[in-house]
Amino acid sequence: MKAKGVAINFFTKHITLKPVKQIKFSFDPYKNGVRSIREMMCIVNSPKMIKTNQNVVTKVDIKSDRSSPQMKLDFSDGQTVIFKTENLSTMTIVQKFAKLCRERAEKVTIGESAIFASAKPGKLGKKK
C-alpha cells in the first residue's frame, strides 16, 4: 500500500496543469467505484498542483442518479478528454493524466519558443 502512494506521489510531481483549462468531476457518492475519482479530486486540488496553473477551473457535479463517475478535462487547445473512472485505479488515472498534460505542455512550449525564435533580435521597436 505504501509503495502505491510513493508511485502516485512520483507521478503527481511531474504533472503540470498549464495546458488544462477546466476539470469537471461528476459522480454519485452512493455508487460503488467512486474512490479513485474522489482521490483524484484531492490530488488536483492540492496546493502544489494548483500552483502550476492558478487559472484552472475545477467543478464538482454530485449526482444521485447512479451514473458512472467521470472526469472531464478541457484543454486550452480545444480538445476534451473524458475519463470514465469506475473501473480504474487512482494510479492508472494519474499516469494517463500526467501523460496527457506533459504532451500538451511540450506542444505549448515548443510553439512559444518557435514564435520567439522567428522574431529577429534587434529589429523590433527600431525606427528608421
MOPAC internal coordinates of N, CA, C and O (Angstrom, degrees):
PM7 1SCF
backbone

  N    0.0000 0     0.00 0     0.00 0    0    0    0
  C    1.4444 1     0.00 0     0.00 0    1    0    0
  C    1.5292 1   110.99 1     0.00 0    2    1    0
  O    1.2310 1   120.63 1   141.06 1    3    2    1
  N    1.3293 1   116.41 1   -38.94 1    3    2    1
  C    1.4574 1   119.82 1  -179.00 1    5    3    2
  C    1.5269 1   110.85 1   -69.37 1    6    5    3
  O    1.2310 1   119.89 1   143.27 1    7    6    5
  N    1.3186 1   117.82 1   -36.73 1    7    6    5
  C    1.4669 1   121.26 1   178.80 1    9    7    6
  C    1.5195 1   110.71 1   -62.95 1   10    9    7
  O    1.2310 1   120.20 1   144.08 1   11   10    9
  N    1.3277 1   117.23 1   -35.92 1   11   10    9
  C    1.4602 1   121.82 1   177.80 1   13   11   10
  C    1.5251 1   110.40 1   -63.01 1   14   13   11
  O    1.2310 1   120.09 1   136.37 1   15   14   13
  N    1.3284 1   117.44 1   -43.63 1   15   14   13
  C    1.4626 1   122.03 1   178.69 1   17   15   14
  C    1.5182 1   111.82 1   -64.49 1   18   17   15
  O    1.2310 1   120.35 1   142.27 1   19   18   17
  N    1.3222 1   116.93 1   -37.73 1   19   18   17
  C    1.4681 1   121.55 1   177.98 1   21   19   18
  C    1.5204 1   109.97 1   -65.43 1   22   21   19
  O    1.2310 1   120.23 1   138.06 1   23   22   21
  N    1.3294 1   117.16 1   -41.94 1   23   22   21
  C    1.4638 1   121.39 1   179.58 1   25   23   22
  C    1.5249 1   110.81 1   -64.93 1   26   25   23
  O    1.2310 1   120.30 1   137.94 1   27   26   25
  N    1.3292 1   117.04 1   -42.06 1   27   26   25
  C    1.4681 1   120.35 1   178.34 1   29   27   26
  C    1.5193 1   110.00 1   -63.27 1   30   29   27
  O    1.2310 1   120.08 1   137.69 1   31   30   29
  N    1.3313 1   117.44 1   -42.31 1   31   30   29
  C    1.4666 1   121.05 1   177.87 1   33   31   30
  C    1.5213 1   111.34 1   -62.01 1   34   33   31
  O    1.2310 1   120.18 1   142.28 1   35   34   33
  N    1.3345 1   117.25 1   -37.72 1   35   34   33
  C    1.4611 1   121.05 1   178.51 1   37   35   34
  C    1.5220 1   110.60 1   -60.74 1   38   37   35
  O    1.2310 1   120.29 1   132.89 1   39   38   37
  N    1.3273 1   117.06 1   -47.11 1   39   38   37
  C    1.4659 1   120.31 1  -178.30 1   41   39   38
  C    1.5216 1   111.75 1   -70.78 1   42   41   39
  O    1.2310 1   119.70 1   143.78 1   43   42   41
  N    1.3263 1   118.18 1   -36.22 1   43   42   41
  C    1.4625 1   119.39 1  -178.96 1   45   43   42
  C    1.5251 1   112.01 1   -68.84 1   46   45   43
  O    1.2310 1   119.79 1   154.74 1   47   46   45
  N    1.3269 1   118.01 1   -25.26 1   47   46   45
  C    1.4665 1   120.28 1   176.40 1   49   47   46
  C    1.5200 1   111.52 1   -66.69 1   50   49   47
  O    1.2310 1   120.46 1   154.52 1   51   50   49
  N    1.3382 1   116.73 1   -25.48 1   51   50   49
  C    1.4556 1   121.14 1  -176.34 1   53   51   50
  C    1.5266 1   113.15 1  -100.82 1   54   53   51
  O    1.2310 1   120.02 1  -170.68 1   55   54   53
  N    1.3253 1   117.57 1     9.32 1   55   54   53
  C    1.4653 1   120.64 1   178.32 1   57   55   54
  C    1.5182 1   108.95 1   -93.32 1   58   57   55
  O    1.2310 1   121.10 1   -47.55 1   59   58   57
  N    1.3111 1   115.50 1   132.45 1   59   58   57
  C    1.4533 1   120.92 1   171.43 1   61   59   58
  C    1.5190 1   107.96 1  -120.91 1   62   61   59
  O    1.2310 1   120.43 1   -46.95 1   63   62   61
  N    1.3046 1   116.79 1   133.05 1   63   62   61
  C    1.4578 1   121.57 1   179.36 1   65   63   62
  C    1.5280 1   111.95 1   -87.98 1   66   65   63
  O    1.2310 1   120.21 1  -167.84 1   67   66   65
  N    1.3118 1   117.20 1    12.16 1   67   66   65
  C    1.4614 1   121.65 1  -177.08 1   69   67   66
  C    1.5359 1   113.48 1   -54.43 1   70   69   67
  O    1.2310 1   118.72 1   135.87 1   71   70   69
  N    1.3433 1   120.05 1   -44.13 1   71   70   69
  C    1.4621 1   119.03 1  -179.00 1   73   71   70
  C    1.5358 1   114.32 1   -83.74 1   74   73   71
  O    1.2310 1   119.75 1   179.30 1   75   74   73
  N    1.3370 1   118.08 1    -0.70 1   75   74   73
  C    1.4618 1   121.52 1  -175.86 1   77   75   74
  C    1.5262 1   110.11 1   -94.35 1   78   77   75
  O    1.2310 1   121.37 1   -47.41 1   79   78   77
  N    1.3297 1   114.99 1   132.59 1   79   78   77
  C    1.4543 1   120.49 1   178.16 1   81   79   78
  C    1.5285 1   110.81 1   -97.59 1   82   81   79
  O    1.2310 1   120.21 1   137.59 1   83   82   81
  N    1.3441 1   117.20 1   -42.41 1   83   82   81
  C    1.4553 1   121.18 1  -177.05 1   85   83   82
  C    1.5216 1   110.71 1  -150.34 1   86   85   83
  O    1.2310 1   120.81 1   -35.84 1   87   86   85
  N    1.3344 1   116.06 1   144.16 1   87   86   85
  C    1.4572 1   122.68 1   174.59 1   89   87   86
  C    1.5220 1   107.56 1  -127.49 1   90   89   87
  O    1.2310 1   120.83 1   -54.18 1   91   90   89
  N    1.3338 1   116.01 1   125.82 1   91   90   89
  C    1.4585 1   120.29 1   179.66 1   93   91   90
  C    1.5238 1   109.24 1  -119.72 1   94   93   91
  O    1.2310 1   120.79 1   -57.77 1   95   94   93
  N    1.3251 1   116.09 1   122.23 1   95   94   93
  C    1.4515 1   123.17 1   177.21 1   97   95   94
  C    1.5248 1   107.95 1  -100.81 1   98   97   95
  O    1.2310 1   120.41 1   -48.13 1   99   98   97
  N    1.3184 1   116.83 1   131.87 1   99   98   97
  C    1.4572 1   121.08 1  -178.47 1  101   99   98
  C    1.5267 1   108.05 1  -136.75 1  102  101   99
  O    1.2310 1   120.48 1   -56.62 1  103  102  101
  N    1.3499 1   116.69 1   123.38 1  103  102  101
  C    1.4643 1   119.46 1  -179.06 1  105  103  102
  C    1.5162 1   111.37 1  -161.44 1  106  105  103
  O    1.2310 1   121.44 1   -18.98 1  107  106  105
  N    1.3233 1   114.85 1   161.02 1  107  106  105
  C    1.4611 1   123.56 1   173.75 1  109  107  106
  C    1.5235 1   106.47 1  -105.63 1  110  109  107
  O    1.2310 1   119.40 1   -65.59 1  111  110  109
  N    1.3328 1   118.74 1   114.41 1  111  110  109
  C    1.4697 1   120.06 1  -175.15 1  113  111  110
  C    1.5243 1   114.33 1   -66.74 1  114  113  111
  O    1.2310 1   119.89 1   164.66 1  115  114  113
  N    1.3239 1   117.82 1   -15.34 1  115  114  113
  C    1.4589 1   121.05 1  -178.88 1  117  115  114
  C    1.5203 1   113.12 1   -91.28 1  118  117  115
  O    1.2310 1   120.38 1   177.76 1  119  118  117
  N    1.2983 1   116.88 1    -2.24 1  119  118  117
  C    1.4577 1   120.90 1   179.27 1  121  119  118
  C    1.5300 1   109.16 1   -95.01 1  122  121  119
  O    1.2310 1   120.49 1   -29.49 1  123  122  121
  N    1.3188 1   116.67 1   150.51 1  123  122  121
  C    1.4617 1   120.81 1   176.39 1  125  123  122
  C    1.5243 1   109.89 1   -71.77 1  126  125  123
  O    1.2310 1   120.39 1   -27.76 1  127  126  125
  N    1.3234 1   116.85 1   152.24 1  127  126  125
  C    1.4557 1   121.62 1   174.65 1  129  127  126
  C    1.5121 1   114.52 1    88.08 1  130  129  127
  O    1.2310 1   119.83 1  -154.48 1  131  130  129
  N    1.3340 1   117.92 1    25.52 1  131  130  129
  C    1.4666 1   119.75 1   179.41 1  133  131  130
  C    1.5299 1   112.36 1  -104.38 1  134  133  131
  O    1.2310 1   120.13 1  -178.59 1  135  134  133
  N    1.3033 1   117.36 1     1.41 1  135  134  133
  C    1.4629 1   120.48 1  -176.88 1  137  135  134
  C    1.5329 1   111.92 1   -61.55 1  138  137  135
  O    1.2310 1   120.30 1   136.57 1  139  138  137
  N    1.3238 1   117.03 1   -43.43 1  139  138  137
  C    1.4645 1   119.96 1  -176.49 1  141  139  138
  C    1.5324 1   111.77 1   -65.80 1  142  141  139
  O    1.2310 1   119.72 1   141.21 1  143  142  141
  N    1.3224 1   118.14 1   -38.79 1  143  142  141
  C    1.4675 1   119.29 1  -179.98 1  145  143  142
  C    1.5318 1   110.20 1   -71.53 1  146  145  143
  O    1.2310 1   119.82 1   146.14 1  147  146  145
  N    1.3184 1   117.94 1   -33.86 1  147  146  145
  C    1.4694 1   119.99 1   177.01 1  149  147  146
  C    1.5242 1   110.56 1   -67.30 1  150  149  147
  O    1.2310 1   120.34 1   141.02 1  151  150  149
  N    1.3273 1   116.96 1   -38.98 1  151  150  149
  C    1.4658 1   120.22 1   176.82 1  153  151  150
  C    1.5269 1   110.82 1   -66.66 1  154  153  151
  O    1.2310 1   120.09 1   142.46 1  155  154  153
  N    1.3321 1   117.43 1   -37.54 1  155  154  153
  C    1.4701 1   120.26 1   177.21 1  157  155  154
  C    1.5207 1   111.44 1   -65.28 1  158  157  155
  O    1.2310 1   120.21 1   144.51 1  159  158  157
  N    1.3252 1   117.20 1   -35.49 1  159  158  157
  C    1.4689 1   119.86 1   176.52 1  161  159  158
  C    1.5246 1   110.08 1   -60.72 1  162  161  159
  O    1.2310 1   120.52 1   138.18 1  163  162  161
  N    1.3201 1   116.60 1   -41.82 1  163  162  161
  C    1.4735 1   120.46 1   178.99 1  165  163  162
  C    1.5246 1   110.94 1   -66.32 1  166  165  163
  O    1.2310 1   120.29 1   139.24 1  167  166  165
  N    1.3200 1   117.04 1   -40.76 1  167  166  165
  C    1.4674 1   121.01 1  -179.15 1  169  167  166
  C    1.5193 1   110.65 1   -65.41 1  170  169  167
  O    1.2310 1   120.47 1   131.78 1  171  170  169
  N    1.3308 1   116.71 1   -48.22 1  171  170  169
  C    1.4684 1   120.96 1  -176.70 1  173  171  170
  C    1.5230 1   111.61 1   -66.98 1  174  173  171
  O    1.2310 1   120.03 1   145.73 1  175  174  173
  N    1.3141 1   117.55 1   -34.27 1  175  174  173
  C    1.4674 1   120.66 1  -178.23 1  177  175  174
  C    1.5239 1   113.68 1   -90.98 1  178  177  175
  O    1.2310 1   120.14 1  -169.72 1  179  178  177
  N    1.3242 1   117.34 1    10.28 1  179  178  177
  C    1.4665 1   119.76 1   177.33 1  181  179  178
  C    1.5329 1   109.74 1   -70.87 1  182  181  179
  O    1.2310 1   119.64 1   -29.49 1  183  182  181
  N    1.3145 1   118.29 1   150.51 1  183  182  181
  C    1.4719 1   120.49 1  -178.46 1  185  183  182
  C    1.5279 1   114.18 1   -57.50 1  186  185  183
  O    1.2310 1   120.06 1   142.20 1  187  186  185
  N    1.3286 1   117.49 1   -37.80 1  187  186  185
  C    1.4694 1   120.13 1   179.34 1  189  187  186
  C    1.5206 1   111.62 1   -64.79 1  190  189  187
  O    1.2310 1   120.61 1   141.47 1  191  190  189
  N    1.3276 1   116.44 1   -38.53 1  191  190  189
  C    1.4567 1   120.51 1  -179.30 1  193  191  190
  C    1.5335 1   110.43 1   -71.98 1  194  193  191
  O    1.2310 1   120.20 1   136.92 1  195  194  193
  N    1.3092 1   117.22 1   -43.08 1  195  194  193
  C    1.4693 1   121.17 1  -179.67 1  197  195  194
  C    1.5241 1   110.32 1   -64.24 1  198  197  195
  O    1.2310 1   120.31 1   149.45 1  199  198  197
  N    1.3304 1   117.01 1   -30.55 1  199  198  197
  C    1.4654 1   121.09 1   179.77 1  201  199  198
  C    1.5295 1   111.89 1   -61.82 1  202  201  199
  O    1.2310 1   119.52 1   154.13 1  203  202  201
  N    1.3380 1   118.52 1   -25.87 1  203  202  201
  C    1.4591 1   121.03 1  -179.17 1  205  203  202
  C    1.5268 1   112.09 1   -74.40 1  206  205  203
  O    1.2310 1   119.77 1   157.10 1  207  206  205
  N    1.3334 1   118.05 1   -22.90 1  207  206  205
  C    1.4625 1   122.08 1   174.72 1  209  207  206
  C    1.5230 1   107.85 1  -159.84 1  210  209  207
  O    1.2310 1   120.67 1   -79.40 1  211  210  209
  N    1.3223 1   116.32 1   100.60 1  211  210  209
  C    1.4568 1   120.16 1  -177.11 1  213  211  210
  C    1.5216 1   112.59 1   -78.46 1  214  213  211
  O    1.2310 1   119.87 1   172.78 1  215  214  213
  N    1.3222 1   117.84 1    -7.22 1  215  214  213
  C    1.4607 1   121.47 1   179.57 1  217  215  214
  C    1.5265 1   113.07 1   -93.55 1  218  217  215
  O    1.2310 1   119.64 1   177.49 1  219  218  217
  N    1.3164 1   118.29 1    -2.51 1  219  218  217
  C    1.4600 1   120.66 1  -179.49 1  221  219  218
  C    1.5293 1   108.82 1   -69.04 1  222  221  219
  O    1.2310 1   121.12 1   -41.71 1  223  222  221
  N    1.3414 1   115.46 1   138.29 1  223  222  221
  C    1.4576 1   121.96 1  -179.80 1  225  223  222
  C    1.5217 1   107.99 1  -104.05 1  226  225  223
  O    1.2310 1   120.55 1   -54.29 1  227  226  225
  N    1.3272 1   116.56 1   125.71 1  227  226  225
  C    1.4622 1   120.20 1   175.77 1  229  227  226
  C    1.5241 1   108.11 1  -113.38 1  230  229  227
  O    1.2310 1   121.30 1   -47.52 1  231  230  229
  N    1.3211 1   115.12 1   132.48 1  231  230  229
  C    1.4584 1   121.52 1   178.99 1  233  231  230
  C    1.5183 1   108.50 1  -125.54 1  234  233  231
  O    1.2310 1   121.22 1   -35.16 1  235  234  233
  N    1.3235 1   115.27 1   144.84 1  235  234  233
  C    1.4567 1   121.21 1   177.97 1  237  235  234
  C    1.5250 1   108.01 1  -123.23 1  238  237  235
  O    1.2310 1   120.95 1   -55.09 1  239  238  237
  N    1.3201 1   115.79 1   124.91 1  239  238  237
  C    1.4534 1   122.33 1   179.25 1  241  239  238
  C    1.5236 1   107.81 1  -116.47 1  242  241  239
  O    1.2310 1   120.73 1   -76.78 1  243  242  241
  N    1.3361 1   116.20 1   103.22 1  243  242  241
  C    1.4551 1   121.15 1  -179.77 1  245  243  242
  C    1.5232 1   107.57 1   -94.28 1  246  245  243
  O    1.2310 1   121.34 1   -57.12 1  247  246  245
  N    1.3203 1   115.03 1   122.88 1  247  246  245
  C    1.4635 1   121.23 1  -176.02 1  249  247  246
  C    1.5201 1   110.63 1  -113.05 1  250  249  247
  O    1.2310 1   121.01 1   -13.67 1  251  250  249
  N    1.3141 1   115.67 1   166.33 1  251  250  249
  C    1.4661 1   120.44 1   174.18 1  253  251  250
  C    1.5224 1   109.86 1  -131.82 1  254  253  251
  O    1.2310 1   120.91 1  -140.73 1  255  254  253
  N    1.3313 1   115.86 1    39.27 1  255  254  253
  C    1.4594 1   120.75 1  -176.82 1  257  255  254
  C    1.5347 1   112.69 1  -115.67 1  258  257  255
  O    1.2310 1   120.31 1  -163.92 1  259  258  257
  N    1.3194 1   117.01 1    16.08 1  259  258  257
  C    1.4680 1   123.19 1  -179.51 1  261  259  258
  C    1.5254 1   112.85 1    61.11 1  262  261  259
  O    1.2310 1   120.30 1  -153.18 1  263  262  261
  N    1.3172 1   117.03 1    26.82 1  263  262  261
  C    1.4644 1   120.54 1   178.11 1  265  263  262
  C    1.5238 1   109.98 1   -76.66 1  266  265  263
  O    1.2310 1   121.30 1   -23.53 1  267  266  265
  N    1.3104 1   115.11 1   156.47 1  267  266  265
  C    1.4587 1   121.18 1  -179.76 1  269  267  266
  C    1.5225 1   110.00 1   -73.14 1  270  269  267
  O    1.2310 1   119.99 1   -34.54 1  271  270  269
  N    1.3299 1   117.62 1   145.46 1  271  270  269
  C    1.4634 1   119.80 1   178.64 1  273  271  270
  C    1.5217 1   111.01 1   -71.60 1  274  273  271
  O    1.2310 1   121.25 1   -38.66 1  275  274  273
  N    1.3236 1   115.21 1   141.34 1  275  274  273
  C    1.4612 1   119.31 1   176.94 1  277  275  274
  C    1.5184 1   110.59 1  -148.67 1  278  277  275
  O    1.2310 1   122.00 1   -25.83 1  279  278  277
  N    1.3203 1   113.78 1   154.17 1  279  278  277
  C    1.4614 1   122.51 1   178.61 1  281  279  278
  C    1.5213 1   106.65 1  -123.19 1  282  281  279
  O    1.2310 1   120.50 1   -58.96 1  283  282  281
  N    1.3272 1   116.64 1   121.04 1  283  282  281
  C    1.4598 1   122.04 1  -177.51 1  285  283  282
  C    1.5229 1   108.79 1  -108.63 1  286  285  283
  O    1.2310 1   120.98 1   -55.51 1  287  286  285
  N    1.3320 1   115.73 1   124.49 1  287  286  285
  C    1.4622 1   122.25 1   179.92 1  289  287  286
  C    1.5221 1   109.27 1  -108.61 1  290  289  287
  O    1.2310 1   120.05 1   -54.20 1  291  290  289
  N    1.3151 1   117.50 1   125.80 1  291  290  289
  C    1.4566 1   122.49 1   172.56 1  293  291  290
  C    1.5213 1   107.34 1  -108.79 1  294  293  291
  O    1.2310 1   120.92 1   -61.09 1  295  294  293
  N    1.3306 1   115.85 1   118.91 1  295  294  293
  C    1.4537 1   121.04 1  -179.27 1  297  295  294
  C    1.5270 1   110.50 1   -92.99 1  298  297  295
  O    1.2310 1   120.64 1   -22.04 1  299  298  297
  N    1.2986 1   116.37 1   157.96 1  299  298  297
  C    1.4676 1   121.38 1  -178.09 1  301  299  298
  C    1.5265 1   112.18 1   -68.63 1  302  301  299
  O    1.2310 1   119.62 1   163.52 1  303  302  301
  N    1.3369 1   118.34 1   -16.48 1  303  302  301
  C    1.4658 1   120.40 1   177.08 1  305  303  302
  C    1.5326 1   112.04 1   -86.08 1  306  305  303
  O    1.2310 1   120.02 1  -174.82 1  307  306  305
  N    1.3414 1   117.56 1     5.18 1  307  306  305
  C    1.4541 1   122.20 1   175.61 1  309  307  306
  C    1.5144 1   115.24 1    96.18 1  310  309  307
  O    1.2310 1   119.80 1   172.30 1  311  310  309
  N    1.3261 1   117.99 1    -7.70 1  311  310  309
  C    1.4642 1   120.64 1  -179.14 1  313  311  310
  C    1.5234 1   111.04 1   -84.18 1  314  313  311
  O    1.2310 1   121.35 1   -29.06 1  315  314  313
  N    1.3284 1   115.02 1   150.94 1  315  314  313
  C    1.4620 1   122.04 1   179.21 1  317  315  314
  C    1.5237 1   108.68 1  -125.33 1  318  317  315
  O    1.2310 1   120.87 1   -43.52 1  319  318  317
  N    1.3335 1   115.94 1   136.48 1  319  318  317
  C    1.4587 1   122.04 1   177.43 1  321  319  318
  C    1.5248 1   107.28 1  -126.76 1  322  321  319
  O    1.2310 1   120.82 1   -46.49 1  323  322  321
  N    1.3420 1   116.05 1   133.51 1  323  322  321
  C    1.4596 1   121.12 1   178.57 1  325  323  322
  C    1.5232 1   108.89 1  -116.90 1  326  325  323
  O    1.2310 1   121.09 1   -55.81 1  327  326  325
  N    1.3323 1   115.52 1   124.19 1  327  326  325
  C    1.4626 1   122.21 1   174.30 1  329  327  326
  C    1.5231 1   107.53 1   -98.81 1  330  329  327
  O    1.2310 1   120.01 1   -60.33 1  331  330  329
  N    1.3151 1   117.59 1   119.67 1  331  330  329
  C    1.4665 1   121.79 1   171.24 1  333  331  330
  C    1.5256 1   105.47 1   -92.04 1  334  333  331
  O    1.2310 1   120.56 1   -75.82 1  335  334  333
  N    1.3229 1   116.54 1   104.18 1  335  334  333
  C    1.4593 1   121.88 1  -164.02 1  337  335  334
  C    1.5173 1   115.19 1   -95.13 1  338  337  335
  O    1.2310 1   119.30 1  -174.76 1  339  338  337
  N    1.3165 1   118.94 1     5.24 1  339  338  337
  C    1.4642 1   120.41 1  -173.82 1  341  339  338
  C    1.5259 1   112.95 1   -58.22 1  342  341  339
  O    1.2310 1   119.89 1   137.43 1  343  342  341
  N    1.3110 1   117.82 1   -42.57 1  343  342  341
  C    1.4658 1   120.96 1  -177.49 1  345  343  342
  C    1.5281 1   112.60 1  -108.46 1  346  345  343
  O    1.2310 1   119.87 1  -163.08 1  347  346  345
  N    1.3153 1   117.86 1    16.92 1  347  346  345
  C    1.4602 1   121.49 1   179.96 1  349  347  346
  C    1.5217 1   110.49 1  -105.27 1  350  349  347
  O    1.2310 1   120.93 1   -34.75 1  351  350  349
  N    1.3157 1   115.83 1   145.25 1  351  350  349
  C    1.4620 1   119.92 1   174.83 1  353  351  350
  C    1.5284 1   108.93 1   -83.23 1  354  353  351
  O    1.2310 1   120.94 1   -18.58 1  355  354  353
  N    1.2932 1   115.81 1   161.42 1  355  354  353
  C    1.4599 1   120.48 1   178.31 1  357  355  354
  C    1.5245 1   110.39 1   -61.05 1  358  357  355
  O    1.2310 1   120.54 1   141.95 1  359  358  357
  N    1.3235 1   116.57 1   -38.05 1  359  358  357
  C    1.4620 1   121.36 1   179.94 1  361  359  358
  C    1.5247 1   111.09 1   -61.53 1  362  361  359
  O    1.2310 1   120.05 1   136.62 1  363  362  361
  N    1.3137 1   117.50 1   -43.38 1  363  362  361
  C    1.4643 1   121.35 1   179.32 1  365  363  362
  C    1.5226 1   111.02 1   -63.39 1  366  365  363
  O    1.2310 1   120.53 1   136.69 1  367  366  365
  N    1.3194 1   116.59 1   -43.31 1  367  366  365
  C    1.4644 1   120.92 1  -179.94 1  369  367  366
  C    1.5218 1   110.13 1   -64.12 1  370  369  367
  O    1.2310 1   120.37 1   135.09 1  371  370  369
  N    1.3260 1   116.89 1   -44.91 1  371  370  369
  C    1.4655 1   120.81 1  -179.59 1  373  371  370
  C    1.5267 1   110.77 1   -61.84 1  374  373  371
  O    1.2310 1   120.03 1   137.61 1  375  374  373
  N    1.3305 1   117.55 1   -42.39 1  375  374  373
  C    1.4686 1   120.66 1   179.68 1  377  375  374
  C    1.5261 1   111.38 1   -62.31 1  378  377  375
  O    1.2310 1   120.01 1   132.00 1  379  378  377
  N    1.3166 1   117.59 1   -48.00 1  379  378  377
  C    1.4696 1   121.50 1  -179.04 1  381  379  378
  C    1.5251 1   111.07 1   -66.78 1  382  381  379
  O    1.2310 1   120.70 1   139.48 1  383  382  381
  N    1.3292 1   116.27 1   -40.52 1  383  382  381
  C    1.4617 1   121.73 1   178.67 1  385  383  382
  C    1.5277 1   110.73 1   -62.45 1  386  385  383
  O    1.2310 1   120.51 1   136.23 1  387  386  385
  N    1.3349 1   116.64 1   -43.77 1  387  386  385
  C    1.4683 1   121.21 1   178.91 1  389  387  386
  C    1.5239 1   110.69 1   -63.56 1  390  389  387
  O    1.2310 1   120.34 1   139.27 1  391  390  389
  N    1.3226 1   116.95 1   -40.73 1  391  390  389
  C    1.4657 1   121.10 1  -179.54 1  393  391  390
  C    1.5317 1   110.62 1   -64.78 1  394  393  391
  O    1.2310 1   120.13 1   134.20 1  395  394  393
  N    1.3318 1   117.35 1   -45.80 1  395  394  393
  C    1.4665 1   120.81 1   179.52 1  397  395  394
  C    1.5285 1   111.53 1   -61.91 1  398  397  395
  O    1.2310 1   120.59 1   135.16 1  399  398  397
  N    1.3165 1   116.47 1   -44.84 1  399  398  397
  C    1.4702 1   120.57 1  -179.13 1  401  399  398
  C    1.5288 1   111.14 1   -66.35 1  402  401  399
  O    1.2310 1   120.36 1   138.94 1  403  402  401
  N    1.3287 1   116.91 1   -41.06 1  403  402  401
  C    1.4621 1   121.03 1  -179.72 1  405  403  402
  C    1.5276 1   110.76 1   -63.81 1  406  405  403
  O    1.2310 1   120.16 1   135.82 1  407  406  405
  N    1.3424 1   117.30 1   -44.18 1  407  406  405
  C    1.4651 1   120.68 1   179.72 1  409  407  406
  C    1.5214 1   111.56 1   -60.81 1  410  409  407
  O    1.2310 1   120.65 1   135.80 1  411  410  409
  N    1.3268 1   116.37 1   -44.20 1  411  410  409
  C    1.4637 1   119.53 1  -178.47 1  413  411  410
  C    1.5312 1   111.95 1   -74.21 1  414  413  411
  O    1.2310 1   119.85 1   147.65 1  415  414  413
  N    1.3166 1   117.90 1   -32.35 1  415  414  413
  C    1.4626 1   120.71 1   177.03 1  417  415  414
  C    1.5206 1   110.52 1   -66.40 1  418  417  415
  O    1.2310 1   120.31 1   142.65 1  419  418  417
  N    1.3475 1   117.01 1   -37.35 1  419  418  417
  C    1.4670 1   120.61 1   177.72 1  421  419  418
  C    1.5205 1   110.55 1   -66.79 1  422  421  419
  O    1.2310 1   119.80 1   141.62 1  423  422  421
  N    1.3368 1   117.99 1   -38.38 1  423  422  421
  C    1.4660 1   121.04 1   177.44 1  425  423  422
  C    1.5204 1   110.97 1   -63.22 1  426  425  423
  O    1.2310 1   120.56 1   137.67 1  427  426  425
  N    1.3273 1   116.53 1   -42.33 1  427  426  425
  C    1.4616 1   120.72 1   179.35 1  429  427  426
  C    1.5169 1   110.00 1   -64.45 1  430  429  427
  O    1.2310 1   120.10 1   134.64 1  431  430  429
  N    1.3228 1   117.41 1   -45.36 1  431  430  429
  C    1.4536 1   121.51 1  -179.16 1  433  431  430
  C    1.5238 1   111.03 1   -63.51 1  434  433  431
  O    1.2310 1   120.23 1   136.25 1  435  434  433
  N    1.3190 1   117.17 1   -43.75 1  435  434  433
  C    1.4623 1   120.54 1   179.28 1  437  435  434
  C    1.5151 1   109.99 1   -64.92 1  438  437  435
  O    1.2310 1   119.87 1   137.86 1  439  438  437
  N    1.3199 1   117.85 1   -42.14 1  439  438  437
  C    1.4565 1   121.68 1   179.07 1  441  439  438
  C    1.5220 1   112.33 1   -63.32 1  442  441  439
  O    1.2310 1   120.16 1   137.46 1  443  442  441
  N    1.3402 1   117.31 1   -42.54 1  443  442  441
  C    1.4635 1   120.48 1   179.09 1  445  443  442
  C    1.5188 1   111.00 1   -66.43 1  446  445  443
  O    1.2310 1   119.81 1   138.60 1  447  446  445
  N    1.3305 1   117.97 1   -41.40 1  447  446  445
  C    1.4621 1   119.88 1  -179.03 1  449  447  446
  C    1.5203 1   110.43 1   -68.48 1  450  449  447
  O    1.2310 1   119.93 1   148.55 1  451  450  449
  N    1.3311 1   117.74 1   -31.45 1  451  450  449
  C    1.4611 1   120.37 1   177.50 1  453  451  450
  C    1.5240 1   110.36 1   -67.53 1  454  453  451
  O    1.2310 1   120.12 1   142.95 1  455  454  453
  N    1.3120 1   117.37 1   -37.05 1  455  454  453
  C    1.4653 1   120.71 1   178.30 1  457  455  454
  C    1.5178 1   109.91 1   -65.42 1  458  457  455
  O    1.2310 1   120.32 1   134.71 1  459  458  457
  N    1.3240 1   117.00 1   -45.29 1  459  458  457
  C    1.4567 1   119.97 1  -178.74 1  461  459  458
  C    1.5227 1   111.87 1   -70.05 1  462  461  459
  O    1.2310 1   120.07 1   147.30 1  463  462  461
  N    1.3193 1   117.47 1   -32.70 1  463  462  461
  C    1.4604 1   120.52 1  -179.69 1  465  463  462
  C    1.5250 1   111.22 1   -72.00 1  466  465  463
  O    1.2310 1   120.25 1   152.75 1  467  466  465
  N    1.3343 1   117.14 1   -27.25 1  467  466  465
  C    1.4586 1   119.24 1  -178.03 1  469  467  466
  C    1.5378 1   112.59 1   -76.48 1  470  469  467
  O    1.2310 1   120.28 1   158.18 1  471  470  469
  N    1.3320 1   117.07 1   -21.82 1  471  470  469
  C    1.4662 1   119.63 1   177.59 1  473  471  470
  C    1.5269 1   109.10 1   -75.25 1  474  473  471
  O    1.2310 1   121.11 1   -45.35 1  475  474  473
  N    1.3042 1   115.48 1   134.65 1  475  474  473
  C    1.4568 1   119.23 1  -179.46 1  477  475  474
  C    1.5203 1   109.60 1   -81.01 1  478  477  475
  O    1.2310 1   120.04 1   -55.05 1  479  478  477
  N    1.3247 1   117.53 1   124.95 1  479  478  477
  C    1.4547 1   119.35 1  -179.14 1  481  479  478
  C    1.5270 1   110.55 1   -67.56 1  482  481  479
  O    1.2310 1   121.47 1   -40.92 1  483  482  481
  N    1.3147 1   114.79 1   139.08 1  483  482  481
  C    1.4599 1   120.04 1   176.48 1  485  483  482
  C    1.5167 1   114.18 1    86.99 1  486  485  483
  O    1.2310 1   119.64 1   168.90 1  487  486  485
  N    1.3227 1   118.30 1   -11.10 1  487  486  485
  C    1.4565 1   121.28 1  -178.87 1  489  487  486
  C    1.5104 1   112.83 1   -95.54 1  490  489  487
  O    1.2310 1   120.35 1   161.25 1  491  490  489
  N    1.3325 1   116.93 1   -18.75 1  491  490  489
  C    1.4588 1   120.35 1  -177.77 1  493  491  490
  C    1.5143 1   111.18 1   -78.32 1  494  493  491
  O    1.2310 1   120.12 1   -46.43 1  495  494  493
  N    1.2971 1   117.38 1   133.57 1  495  494  493
  C    1.4508 1   122.18 1   174.58 1  497  495  494
  C    1.5137 1   116.00 1    81.52 1  498  497  495
  O    1.2310 1   119.06 1   179.78 1  499  498  497
  N    1.3206 1   119.39 1    -0.22 1  499  498  497
  C    1.4664 1   121.33 1   179.79 1  501  499  498
  C    1.5265 1   109.37 1   -89.76 1  502  501  499
  O    1.2310 1   121.28 1   -42.65 1  503  502  501
  N    1.2957 1   115.15 1   137.35 1  503  502  501
  C    1.4630 1   121.54 1   177.88 1  505  503  502
  C    1.5067 1   109.60 1  -104.67 1  506  505  503
  O    1.2310 1   121.14 1   -28.97 1  507  506  505
  N    1.3052 1   115.42 1   151.03 1  507  506  505
  C    1.4741 1   121.07 1   179.77 1  509  507  506
  C    1.4884 1   111.32 1   -84.87 1  510  509  507
  O    1.2310 1   120.10 1   180.00 1  511  510  509

